[in-house]
Amino acid sequence: MNRLFIAAEIPEDALNKLIEIRDNIYNDPRIKWEPKEKLHITLKFLGDVEEEKNKKLIETIANVLKDKAKFDLFFEKFGFFKKAGQPRILWVKTNDSEQLKIIQHEIDNCCNELGFPKENREFKPHVTLLRIRGNEDIQKIYKFSNHIFPKITFTVSNIILFKSELKSTGSVYHKIKNFNLH
């Protein structure tokens, strides 16, 4: 079994700018930020998938993406997912791109045809930056909510099928298949 998900890849230059902004707001070596290689926009989390399904899954995704064009996004604002009123995840939202919504919707539908449940929640494109564990300075974390974002535009030209391998040190992502947009 492989733990799989499908994500839009963010170019390195945009990630470098995002990390620079993040570090200017709150830079503390004790904070366990998500590493750059794990920053992406999740389109569909598939969960544990039997390896024999990988080929059909790759064919299906390739079919959905075969005529899809590259598109631009930009980072819009920082935000939080909260649990019991407390911030648990710090994320950065991207703009609501119609092209991204169409791709996500079509991937969700085709995966549903392969037996993966449809997502119940509305798609909110974002990049997870930090899983808040309680050792962070919460006042510094809240500074993110007031940050005015400079316009950092980037082109999404790749959709990736990732495998997430859980290790004692955390998860490690491996690219299974890269789907280039035209």
N, C-alpha and C positions, 0 to 999 in steps of 0.2 A: 504494500500500500504506500502510496505517496500522498502527502498533504499538498494540494495544489491550489493556486489562485492565478487569476488573469489580471494584468495591470498595464496601465499606460506608463511608458518610460519617460522620465524627465531628463532633458539634456544636462550634461555635467556643468556647463557654464551657469545655467539657471540655478542648479543646486548649490553651486559655490556662492552665488549672490545671496541665496536664501540662508545659507549657513552663516555668512558674514553678518547679515541682519540679526539673526538669532543670537550670535555671539556678542553683538554690540548691545543687545538688550539684557542678556543674562549669560555671563561666561564664568562658569565655576567647574573646575576639573572633577568635582565630586558628582556632578550631574551625569547621568547615563543617557545621553542623547541617542536617538536612533542613528546609526551610522549612515553615511551618505549612500552606501551601496544598498541600503534598505528603504530609501525614500522613493516612493512611487505613488501612483493613484490607482487604488484597487478598483477594478471593474466588476469582478466576480470572485468570491471565495468559494471554492469547490469542496474543501475538506479532504478527507481521506478517499483516495481514488485507487482502485485496483489497476495495476500496471497494464493489464490487457486492454483497458479502456483508453489509454493514452493516445493510441493511433487514431481511433475514431474521433476523439476529442480534438486532436490537432487538425484532422481533416475538416471537421465541422467549423472550427474557429477560422481556419484558412478560407473556407467558403464564405463565411460572413464578411471577412475583411478584404476579399479579393479585389473589390472595386472601390475601396475606401481611400480617400485622399488624406494627406497630412493636414493638420489643422493647428491653429494657434490657441494658446491659453495664456492666462496671466494669473499670478498670485494676487489675491484680493484682500484677505485679512486673516488674522490669527483668531482662533476660537478654542473652546473647550468642550469635551464630552464630560458630563458630570455624573456622579453617582451619589445619591443621598445629599445633593446640594454641593458636593465637593468636587473640584476639578480632578479628573482621573487621566485624561488624555489631552495634550496640547497638540493642535493641528493647525495647518494653514489651508485655507479654502482657495480653490481656483474659481474663476468666473464660470457661469453657467453656459457652457458651450453647447449649442444645439447638436453639433457633430459628435461631441463626446457622449451626449445623452442617447443619440441614435445608436452609436456603437455599443454602449453599455446595455441598452434595451435589447438589441439584437443578440448580443452574447448571452444575456440572461435567458432569452427565449430559446435559443438553440441549445443551451445547456439543459434547460428544462426538458426538451425533447429527448435528451440523453439520460434523463432520470435525476437530474440535480434540481432540488427545489428552487422555485423562484424566490427572489428577494422580496420580503414583505415591506421593508422600509424604503422610503423615497431615496433615490440616489443623490448623494451630496458629495461632489468631487472634492477630495481633500488629501493632504499628505500628513501622516502621523509623524510628529517630531519628537514627542516625549511621552512616555508612560510614567505618570506621576506616582511615585512610591511612598512619599511622605518625608523624605530627607531633604527635599528642596525648600528653598525660601519662598513661601507662598506669595509674599508681597512682590517679590521679583517675578514670579510666574504671572501674576496678575498684570504686570506691566505690558505683557503681550497684548492684552485686550484693548489697550489704548493706542497701540502703534498704528501710525498712518503709513500704509505701504507705498513704496515707490513702484511704478509700473515695471514689473519684470515679466516681459513677454517671452514665451518660448514656443517652439514648434514640436508637436507630438508627431513623431514619424515611426514609432515602434510600439507595438502591443506585444507583451511578453507573457508566455505561460511559465510560471515559476513553480518550483518545488520548494517547500519550506521544511527544512530538516531541524527537528527539535534536539538541542544538545543541552548539556548541563549549564553551559555558559549563555544560553539563549538560542534563538532560532538563526539558522543560516539559510540564505536564499540561493538557489541554483536555477539558472535559466535552462528550461527544457527546450523551448522553441521561441524564436523571434519572428514576429510577423511584421514585415515592412509595409507601411502605408505608402501610397503612390503620391 
